[in-house]
Amino acid sequence: MKTVTITVSPSGAVFKLNIDGKPISASGGTASKNLPGGREHALQWWIKGPNGTKYTVAITAPPEAATKYTATFNKDGEDANQLWFWLDLEQS
């Protein structure tokens, strides 16, 4: 298993995160989840904030999954999206 860490900014944004269709909880804009390596996973989110401002959803760990998505809130002040990431098998 590998620990995946996700950060969401701005920190005051209201958001929901799912990995592989299952909700994960976050505290202070950061969430972590242990996941099996050797396969692809999907991160989905819904986020709400002031319209016209930017937000970022980033996978910060482990290194092979690190990625960042930045977008601007629409006129309703919300957005939803997903991204796929790969986790390597653990080496023993």
MOCORSUL-V941516 format. One record per backbone hydrogen bond with DSSP energy under -0.5 kcal/mol. NH is the residue of the N-H (numbers start at 1). CO is the residue of the C=O. Records with the same first field share a line. If there is no record, write none. Layout:
NH = CO / CO
This chain:
2 = 35
4 = 2 / 33
5 = 61
6 = 31
7 = 58
8 = 29
9 = 56
13 = 10
14 = 48
16 = 46
17 = 24
18 = 44
19 = 22
20 = 42
22 = 19
24 = 17
27 = 30
30 = 27
31 = 6
33 = 4
35 = 2
38 = 87
39 = 87
41 = 85
43 = 83
44 = 18 / 42
45 = 81
46 = 16
47 = 79
48 = 14
49 = 77
52 = 73
53 = 50
55 = 71
56 = 9
57 = 69
58 = 7
59 = 67
60 = 5 / 58
61 = 5
65 = 62
66 = 62 / 63
67 = 59
69 = 57
71 = 55
73 = 53
74 = 78
77 = 74
79 = 47
81 = 45
83 = 43
85 = 41
87 = 39
